Amino acid sequence: MNSTSIYSEEIKPTFFICVPLHCNLCIMKNLIQQLPLLFCFLSLISCKLDTEVSQKTVEGKEIAIDSTINGDPEVEEFIAPFKEHLNKTLDSTLAYNPQVLSKGEKGMNTGIGNLMADIVMEQANPVFKSRTGNNIDFVLLNYGGIRSELNKGPVTTRDAYNMMPFENQIVIAELSGAKVAQLLHYLEKSKSAHPVSGIQIKMDKSFKVISARINGKPIQPDQNYFVATSDYLQQGGDSMNFFNNPVNLYDIDYKLRNAIIDYFQKTDTIKSQQDDRFIKE
């Protein structure tokens, strides 16, 4: 008589190895203790690999980009209408300049420097006053920031870009009287025709400041003054460190170049020349 078992497969015995809990903890502890050695080993391998890679030589060749390289006809055709529109905008007449204004003029102020500083005062002060209720006391720019002369004849947007090719913003720093004294000392040391407006400075033959007035009044050590400048200079450009840590700093979101363009657009004939705002005996 055949009998059929309900178990069609051979049952294999299963063995369980019981390890005390404290042994598991010991194993984990040992593994953790070995991690630093593992990291060191991996670091050595990494250093070795880096060393091998650094030994490979990479060669480069300078390719001059000049008029000898022909433009891509398809690219030139694509950008042609945009280039035409841009040139038309840049070369449109905004104002008229009756005489050449250059920063090469002798003395502590120049016609073009005076023009730029006066533009900042005229264009930025209404914005500053509307937002704070205060007026700008004076303006200080830098001689090196004047990048081009202004030729006699029609004045265009391109001229504004040539004069100020940077994206500098106009900012107003509230300085203490002591900081203004440092500003004057800086002008003594630099001996350059840095553009100013709203302040009158007189130096002796050795570039020592012998007189300084703001809006026609002597500078008061215990009074604060609102000084308009560029964000580049306020951040220490041209070593104008006296702008550091002002009492307050105001960013009116107005580019210096845009102020120049706005002034040209509203002015028929430019009138600017050397004067007695910043002089030396």
Summary of the structure (lengths in Angstrom):
residues: 281
radius of gyration: 35.9
end to end distance: 137.3
largest distance: 137.3
contacts: 719
relative contact order: 0.16
helix: 42%
strand: 19%
